[in-house]
Amino acid sequence: TIEQEVVQQSDGSMIIEGSANLRDLNKMFSWELDTEDARTFNGLILEHLEDIPDEGTVCEIDGLRITILEVSDMIKQAKVEKLAS
């Protein structure tokens, strides 16, 4: 479930599993991530970067700073911080 795929951190960031469903994330956080081309968080990041990133890669998508924490043949975990708008 989405609750198991998102771990809130004490600094306000969160660790999100790559397999997390984008629609569920949008619902949970009132985000508006694009679900047209990707169904999972991993898919969204790959779509954005157009490549499998190295661990430690940082990108921004829709006001979120995403730091890749763990990669195998897909993004397993990323840290997400909401940027001040």
N, C-alpha and C positions, 0 to 999 in steps of 0.2 A: 504494500500500500504506500501511498505518497508520504504518509507520516513516517514510515521507516526509511524513506529515501532522502529525507531532509533533516539535517541536524543543526539546530540553532546554536550559534556560538555566543559566548558571553560578551564579545565585542560588537555584537549586532550583525555580524556576517553569518553565513550559513554554509554548510557543506552539503552539496547536492550530488546524488548519484547520477551518473550519465544516463541510466535507464529510466529516470523519472519522466513521467508523461507531461508534456508541455501544457496540455489543457488543464491538468490537475494543478500544476504550478501556477498557471494564470489565475485559476479559481482561488487557490490558497492565499496568494499574495496580491490579488487584484492587479496582476501584471497584464501586459498585452503583447506577449511574445508571439511571433509569427508561427502559426501552426499549419500553414499552407504547404510548406515544403518538407517539414520535419515533424515527427510525432514525439520524439524524445529530446531531452536536454542535450545528450550526446549529438544527436542529429542536427540540432540547431547550431551547435558550436562548429561542427564539421562543415555545415553549409556556409557559415560565416567565414571560416578560415580557409576553406577549400583544400584542407590537408589535415592529416592527423598531427596534432601539435606535440611538442615535447613537454614534459612535465616542467612546470614553472612558467609556461607561456601565459601571458596576460592579454585579454582582449576586452573590448567593451561592446555590449549588445543592448540596445534599448535602455540605456541608463544604468546598466548593471556592469560592474567590473568583475570579470570572471578570471580566476587564476586556476590553471589546470594543475591538479594535485597528483593524479594517478592515471596512467595510460597503459593499456596493453595493446590490443588491436582496435580498441575504441577508448573513448574517454570514460574512465570508471568513476572518477570523483573530481569535482571542482569546487573551489571556494567562491562564494558570490557575495559581493558587497553592493548595496544600493548607493549610487552616486547622488550627491545632493543636486537637485534640479534647479 
